[in-house]
Amino acid sequence: MSNRLFQNVIHQMRETINLTIGVIDETANIIACSELAQVGTTNEFVSLDLSDSRDTFVRDGYTYKPFGSHIKPDYAVFVEGTDEVAAKYASILAISLASIKQYYDEKYDRNNFIKNVVLDNVLPGDIHVKARELHFNSDVSRVVLLIRIVASNDVSAYDVIQNLFPDKNKDFVFNITESDIVLVKEVTAGIDSKDLEKLARSISDTLSGEFYTRVNVGIGTVVDSVRYLSRSFKEAQTALEVGKVFDTDKVIVSYDNLGIARLIYHLPTTLCETFLKEVFKKGSIESLDHETLFTIQKFFENNLNVSETSRKLFVHRNTLVYRLEKIKKLTGLDLREFDHAIIFKIALMVRKYLAANPAKF
C-alpha cells in the first residue's frame, strides 16, 4: 500500500520537479519513480549509505534523503542531480512523504492502531469504532509481552521477533524505546500461564542462542478485548520492574506469578521501614550473618520442613534446630511456627525492596 501511496505523490510531482525523482526502500529497491521503467530495479550499493544515518548523501549522480519512523530509515527519496537544488527538493519530498505515510498509518495501519491502544493514546469510546474501520477482530484473546534488551550486538532484536511472528493479522510487534519491544500475541481462550512462559522462553532462547542478545520478558494477563490491552501492557511493565527487585535471576517474569511481591512493590517506603522496625523490635535483621540468611532461605524453600532442609544443607538435624533457635533468640521469631515464618518472609522481601529503592513508572 505504501508503494502505491508514494507512486501517486511522485506522479503528481514529476511535472512540477522537472527531474527524475523517486523512492527506495531499506534494501535500495526502487518502489516509486517518475520514470516507471526504473520501478523494481535495485542499487545494492545505495543500501549501505541508507543504513548509516538519516543525512542527505550523493551517489551516482543522484541526491538521496532517508526518512521513516524507525531507528534505521525505512525509505529514502532520490532526486536527479548533486547540487543544492536537488538537495532541497529531496528534503522537501522526504518531509512530505514522511507526513503522508504517518497520516496513512494512523488512519489505516493495524499495527499503529494496536500500538496506540497499548500506550493508552486512544479514547476508550473510539477503540471499537476504529477497530471496525480497520476490519479488526477486537474480541479475541490476546496478551502483551514486554521484551527488554539487557545486552546485545549489532543484530536488530526487533527484526528477529518480527520474523518469529510473521502473521501480521494476528500478532503485532513494535518498539516503544531502543531497548523495549512489545509483542501483542493472539492466543487461545483459557491458555495456561505455563504455555505463555514457554512462548517467552522460546523468544529469549532464540535471541540469546542464535544472536547473542540477552533479554528479560515481562508477561501481562490475557485479555478478551482489544480495549484492555493497555492494562496487559502495564502488567507486563510491572512484572519486569518487580522481577528486577525480587527475582533478579529470572529472565521470564509473569504478572500472574508475582504473588505478594506485587503488593510490597506498591507500598510506600515509609510504611515498609515502619514495618521492619516493628517486626524486629528485639534485634535488627542486620545482625543475621550470610550463613544464617542462607539457612532461612533453604528452610522456606523446603516448606519449613526441618528434616528435608537439613538434608539439603548437608547438616545434622540438631545443627539446623540450633540455628533456628539462634534466629529466635536474635529476632524473637520462631520460623517453625507458620505465622512467624510468614512475617519473617515478608520482612526479607520488604528489606530487599528498600535496598533496591526502585524507580516507579
N, C-alpha and C positions, 0 to 999 in steps of 0.2 A: 504493500500500500504506500510506503514512503517513496518508493521509486516513482510511482505514478504522480504522487504529490509534487515531488521535485521536478519531474519532467514537465509538468503542467506550468510551473513557475518559470523554468528555463525557456520553454517555448514562447511564453509571453514576453520574456526579457530580450530575446535574441534580436529583435528589431531595434530596441532601444540601445542595447550594447552591441555595436557592430563588430563584435569579436567572437571567437569560438569560446563558449562557456559551458560549464557542466559540473557534475558532482561525482565524486568517487566514494566508495565505502571503505571500511577499515582494511580491506585486502587490496586496495587500489584498483578495484574493478569499477569501470565507468557505468553508473546506474542511471544517469540522466545527462543529456548533452544537446546543444543546439545543432550539432552535426549528428544526425541519427545513426549514421554508419559507424560511429565510434562507440555507441552504447553496447556494452557487453565485452569490450576489449579491456585488457589489463596491462598496467605498467608496474611490474613487481618491484622495481627499484624505488618507486614513489612510496610504497608501503613502509619502507624503512624510515623515511623522513616523517611520515604521518604519525608513527608511533612515538617519536621523540618528544614532541611538545605541541602546543597549540599555536605556535608562532608561524607567521607567514614565511613560506620558503619558495624558492625558484628552482625549477628543473626542466630541462629540455625545451626551453622557450615558453614555459607556462608559469604563472604565479598561482600558488596554492595557499588556501587559508582553511585550516582544520576547524571543525566545530562538532558539538554533540553534548549530550547530557551526562556522560560517564567520565571517569577519571582519565581514561585514554579516549581521544576523539573517535567518534563513530563515523564521521564523514569529513570530506574536505571539498570546498569549492575550488574550481580551477578556471583561470581566465587567460586567454591567449595574450602573451606579452610579458615583459620583465621590467617594465618601467613603473613609475609611481602611479600612473593612471590605472594600470592593471591591478596594482596592489589595492587601490581604493575600491575599485569595482569588486574585487574578491572579498574585501572586508564587508562591504555593503550587502553583497549576496549572502555571505555567511551569517550575518546578523539576521537578515530577513528569513532565510530558510530555517535557522535555528528557532526563531519565534513561531513560524508556521508549524514546524514539527512539534514544538511544545504544546501549542494550541490543539493540534490534531490529537496528540497523545492524551491530553487532559480530557478531550471530548469523547474519543473513540477507543483508546487503548485500555484493555482489561488490566494489564499489569500495573499501569499507572493508577487505575481506579482502586485496585487492591492495596497498593502502597498508601494511597491517601486515606483509605478506610483504616488500615492498620495504625497509621500515625495520627488518627483522630482529626483528619483535615476535612472530613465530610460530615455535614449535619446529619444526625440520625434519620430525620424525615426524608432526606434526599437519597439515602443509600439504596432503597428498593426502587425508587424512580430511575436512578442512574443504572442500576443493575438490569432493569427491563430494557432500557435504551441499548445496552450492550449485549442483550440476549444472554445474560449471565445467570446461571443457576445459583441463586443466593441461599437456598435452603438445603444444603448438603453438609455433611460433617467435615470440618476442616480443623487443622491445628497449626499453630505458629511455632517454628523452631528458630531460635536466635543463635547464629553461629558466629562466635567471636574468635578472631585470629589472634593467637598468642605469639607465634613465631612463624615466619615464612621466608621463602626465597622469591625469585622473580616470577613464579607461576601465579596466575590470577585464580585465586580460590573461587571468585565469583563465576568465572567461566567453567571451572571444574564442576561446581554444584549445578549450574545450568545444564551441563551435559549429562549429569546424573539424573536429572528430572526434566526430560525433553518435552513432555506433554504440556504445551502452553495453555491448553484449555482447562486443565485440572490443577496444575502446580505452578506457583509463581515465586520467582526469585528476584530479589533486588537488594542493592546496597542502601544502608542508611548512614554509614560513616565508612572511612577507609578500612576499618577493622571489623565492622559489624555487618553481617549479611543475614537477611531474613528469608526464610523458606516458609511459604504458606502451602501446606500439603493437604490435598483431599484424601480422606481416609474413610474406611467403612464405619458405619454407626456401631458404637459399643466396642471399639478397638481397645485392646488391653494396653495398659501403660508400659508393660514389658516389651510389647511389639514396637511402640514408639521409641523406646530406648535402644532397641536393636537397630531401628532405622537411623537414629542419631549416631550410633556406634559405627555403622557402615560408612557414614559420611566422614566421621573422624578418622577411621582406619584408612579410607581411600586417600584422604588428603595427607596423612602422615606417612603412610606406607609407600605411596607412589610419587608424591610431590613434595615430601619433606616439609609439610606445613602443619603445625600444631594448632588445634582449635579446641575451644570449650563450647559445648552446646547446651543451651537452656531450652526446656520444653514447656510450653504452656498447656492448658487443658483443652480438650476437644470441645468445639462449639458447633451448634447445629444451624447457625445462621451467620451470614456474612457480617451482620451488624455487630456481632460480638467478637470479631477478630481483633479489635484493638485491646479487648480485655485479655485475650490469649497471649497477645504480644507483650503486654505489661507483666503478665505472669511469667513469661519466658525471661524477661529482663530481671524480675525479682529472683527467679531461680538461679541465674548466673551470679547476681550480687550476693545472695545468701550463701550460695555454694562457695564463693570466694572467701567468705568468713569462716564457715563451719566445716566445709568439706573440701579443703584445699587440694586434696589429691584426686578428686573426682573430675573427670573430663565431661561426663554427661550428668546433668542435673535436671530432674523433673520437678515441676511445681507441686505435683500431687504427692511427692515423697519428701517434701521439706519438713513435714511434721511440726514439732514445737519450735524448730529453728526459725520458721517463718514468723511466728508470734514474737519471739525475742527480738528479731531484727527490727520490728516496728515499734519497740518500746523506747521511750525517752531514756537517754543515757543516765540522767539524774536518778530516775526510778531504779535503774539497774544497779547503780552504785549504792543506793539505799538498801536494796535487797541483799547485796553481798555483805554489807555491814551488819544487817540483822541476822543473817544466816550464820555468819562466823563471828558471833559475839565472843565466844570463848577463846578462839585463836584464829589468826589470819590464814587464808588459803595459801599465802606466800610461804608459810612455814613448812609446807609439804615439799619434799625433795622430788627429783625427777623419777627415781625408782618407785616411790610411793604413788605418784600420779600414774605411772605406767601400770602398776598393780591395780589401781582403781579402774583404769580403762579396761583391762582384761576381765576384771570382775563383772563390769557392766556388760561386756561383750558376751559373757557366758551366763547371762541371766541370773546373777547373784548366786551362782552355784559354787560353793567353796571347793568341793572335790574336783570339779571339772576345771576350775580356774587354776588350782594348784598343779594339776596335771599339765595344763598348757604352759604354765610358767616354769615347769620342772623344779618345783619346790615342794617340800613336805607340807602336808595339810596344816600342821601345827604352826609352821612358819607363816603361812598365809593368815591364819587366825591371829597370830601375834601382830602382824602388820595391820590388820583391820582394827584390833584393839588400840594400837598406837594412833590410828586415824581418829578413832572415837575419843581418845584422850585429848588429842590436839584440837579437834573441831567440835566435839560434843555430838557428832552424828555417827550412829551405828549403821554402816552400809548393809548389814544383814537384814535390817528392817526396811520393808518396802517404801514406806513414807519417807524415811531418812534418805534412802537411796535416790528417790525422785528429786528431793530437794537438792542433794549434792550434784546430781546430774545436771539439773537446770543451772545451778551455780557455776559449774565448769563452763557451760555454754555461754552464760552471761559474761563470765570473765574473758572468754575468747572474743566475744562480741566487742567488749570495751577495749580490748587490746588492739583489735583491728581498726576501731574507730571508722567504720565505713562511711563513705560519702553517699548521701541519699540522693536519689534521682527524682 
